[in-house]
């Protein structure tokens, strides 16, 4: 309870600020309406009006909550208006990119730890690759894959998500595979272990805590990548596409609801990865 | 096909050279540490050029590096205009405002452990969210010009930085804080002389993450509406016209800007946190 209280207090503060901002931002519209109708209104009359506009500048929390509820539970999950459906499309893209990112990250890390020349030539470029704003590539990856005859939007999305998520895995795995100290390496050498044995029995197990720690970062990065991949590319399915539709049709409520759906999805993904981390840790004998 | 084989030969030769360099004593020197990745980068470009020429890849799929370089050379004014709009007006002011706001917020909650305990988990969570999704909303609020781009960048960099600064301010040891207390240091003295300097490695870590986010935010925000110039605008319109050489030229500029920004922050970091073990070679 002592841990929940501060979080709840800060959350309550944020909601309070949000309501205040909603009144302030939406009041202009209410005053304009009244002026056009030739009436003068007081603040006391305006405030209720700022709470339930159809196209508010900043929807107050309860309106977003209602729209979110409608999107999640208001219809069958297979309906195109259901946020569950769109979240699932985004989830699929995230997982594909996440898997691809893990494979690339781990393979590169193994090569970098094994071969000095890989370490020296590839590692600097891996760091530089992350300073390139990948979203700049998003529209191009999509044209490119359609030129190559790959229809559908799954592959470009997954590529962007993988590009963002391979890096944390790579960095942590390099650190983890190098974490056994000299004593442990020497011990294996006195046992006459081959390179492959040292790798499988010492380096790989030693890198696991680093690996799982990086997964939490990687899954969040992968979700960001998927949504970015859906945003500017004219996709019609997925949470990013919902945001785009809300923006183009001037429906702020749709935008906010899909934004919060994305937040919920992120929360679930991080929780699940954290859970897997804890289970794997317990199986490998990490003391809690 | 000869171009392709030539490129592959060059690539193999350079790779063999790199293997030798990495194994020799040069690898320990500063020259070697720059030379090896440089050779690798150049060979990737050569291989790319060879692939495009040897297999006659259409320019609408992948333009050759030489074509991209030629495009950069002939369209410098346009590239500069886009760079000024997106990076100088959008990303950098947003980055500075966001960093300043995160810093002030961290100092403001510093005296209240209660607020910190509330803010840290929420900040950590929000930092993992796809905040880019706010871009269309902020473009709606602040209009099409650079103000909306800067606003997106502010929101994107704020939370990762806040979390890092708050964590950094708790980084000094108990022993060190006790020492400050025995010297009778006031809150502000101990903040300025002990806790802020001790927080700097965390702050710079946050700034590095934020520098990439700033570029992403500024470019994505332009996909939702912009004046008729700017890097994001140019990329989305040129893709529509299949002018991929121009797209790659913009990407090259973005990569250069991102690397320079990152390098600049690393340089300042080395200067400010010279005492930290990771900076002492």
Contacts between the chains, C-beta under 8 A, distances in Angstrom:
chain1	res1	chain2	res2	distance
A	3	B	117	7.1
A	5	B	118	7.9
A	6	B	114	5.2
A	6	B	115	6.8
A	6	B	116	7.8
A	6	B	117	4.1
A	6	B	118	3.3
A	6	B	119	7.9
A	7	B	117	7.5
A	7	B	118	4.9
A	7	B	121	5.7
A	7	B	122	6.3
A	8	B	118	7.6
A	9	B	114	7.3
A	9	B	115	7.7
A	9	B	118	5.4
A	10	B	115	6.6
A	10	B	118	3.4
A	10	B	119	5.5
A	10	B	122	5.7
A	11	B	118	7.7
A	11	B	122	6.8
A	14	B	122	7.7
A	57	B	140	7.9
A	57	B	141	6.9
A	116	B	22	4.8
A	116	B	23	6.9
A	116	B	27	7.3
A	117	B	15	7.8
A	117	B	18	5.2
A	117	B	19	4.7
A	117	B	21	7.8
A	117	B	22	4.0
A	117	B	23	7.6
A	117	B	36	7.3
A	119	B	22	7.8
A	120	B	18	7.4
A	120	B	21	7.9
A	120	B	22	4.9
A	120	B	27	6.4
A	120	B	32	7.7
A	120	B	33	7.1
A	120	B	36	4.2
A	120	B	37	6.5
A	121	B	18	5.6
A	121	B	22	7.6
A	121	B	36	5.2
A	121	B	37	5.3
A	121	B	39	7.2
A	121	B	40	3.5
A	122	B	37	7.9
A	122	B	40	7.0
A	123	B	37	7.8
A	124	B	37	4.1
A	125	B	37	6.3
A	125	B	40	6.9
A	125	B	41	6.5
A	128	B	255	7.3
A	128	B	259	5.7
A	130	B	212	6.1
A	131	B	211	7.5
A	131	B	212	5.7
A	131	B	215	7.9
A	131	B	255	6.8
A	131	B	258	3.5
A	131	B	259	4.9
A	131	B	261	7.4
A	131	B	262	4.8
A	132	B	251	7.0
A	132	B	254	6.4
A	132	B	255	4.3
A	132	B	258	5.7
A	133	B	212	7.1
A	133	B	215	4.2
A	133	B	216	4.6
A	133	B	219	5.3
A	133	B	254	5.2
A	133	B	258	6.3
A	134	B	216	7.3
A	135	B	132	7.8
A	135	B	216	5.3
A	135	B	219	5.7
A	135	B	220	5.0
A	136	B	219	5.5
A	136	B	231	7.1
A	136	B	232	7.5
A	136	B	235	5.7
A	136	B	250	6.6
A	136	B	251	5.2
A	136	B	254	5.0
A	137	B	251	6.4
A	139	B	235	6.1
A	139	B	236	5.6
A	139	B	239	4.2
A	139	B	247	7.7
A	140	B	235	7.5
A	140	B	239	5.7
A	140	B	244	6.7
A	140	B	247	5.3
A	140	B	248	8.0
A	140	B	251	7.8
A	143	B	60	7.8
A	143	B	239	5.5
A	143	B	242	7.2
A	143	B	244	7.5
A	144	B	61	6.2
A	144	B	62	7.4
A	147	B	58	7.7
A	147	B	60	6.4
A	147	B	61	4.9
A	148	B	61	7.0
A	217	B	128	8.0
A	220	B	128	3.8
A	220	B	129	7.8
A	223	B	130	5.9
A	224	B	130	4.5
A	224	B	132	6.7
A	227	B	130	4.3
A	227	B	132	6.8
A	227	B	133	6.1
A	228	B	130	7.3
A	228	B	132	5.6
A	228	B	216	7.5
A	228	B	220	6.4
A	231	B	132	7.0
A	231	B	133	7.6
A	231	B	135	7.5
A	231	B	220	6.6
A	231	B	223	6.7
A	232	B	220	6.8
A	232	B	223	3.7
A	232	B	224	7.9
A	232	B	236	6.3
A	239	B	133	7.7
A	240	B	130	7.9
A	240	B	133	7.1
A	243	B	133	5.2
A	243	B	136	5.9
A	244	B	136	6.9
A	246	B	136	7.1
A	247	B	136	3.3
A	247	B	137	7.5
A	247	B	139	7.6
A	247	B	140	7.0
A	247	B	224	6.0
A	250	B	140	8.0
A	252	B	137	6.8
A	252	B	140	7.3
A	255	B	133	7.7
A	255	B	136	6.1
A	255	B	137	5.7
A	256	B	137	7.5
A	258	B	133	7.4
A	259	B	133	4.8
A	259	B	134	6.9
A	259	B	137	7.8
A	262	B	129	6.9
A	262	B	130	5.2
A	262	B	133	5.9
A	263	B	129	5.1
A	266	B	125	7.8
A	266	B	128	5.7
A	266	B	129	5.3
A	266	B	130	6.9
A	267	B	125	6.7
A	270	B	125	7.7
A	270	B	128	6.2
